[in-house]
Amino acid sequence: MELLVRLFLGVLLVAHGLIHLMWFAPNDDPAWPFRLDRSWLISETTRKPVAIALVALTVAGFALLALAVWGVPDLASIWPGLAIGSAVASLIALVLFWDRQLLWGVAIDVALIVVALWRPGWTDRLG
């Protein structure tokens, strides 16, 4: 049972990271939440480079976090740092390119940070 939970959680973490690639998917629908042209904080010329850097950090971080959850030895012991770093990169991207439809992403990131800082007993099996 624990193996299935680890597998499922790892897949969810990878999916959460990969969903950030949607900012680079072409879509002309004004209701599409993943739009780089709507940043309220950074200039138009720096939007794409900043987005590329943040998305790359997020995707790589969540992939490493999934590997940690799946029990890769050197990663399993540093999972809290991976969780916090990945979630913070994701949150920065979500805030910079905000759309209210992205609120679930914020909730997931905040939950991961809380779990990584709180470290409830069940997380001992991760590291």
Disulfide bonds with the S-S distance in Angstrom:
none
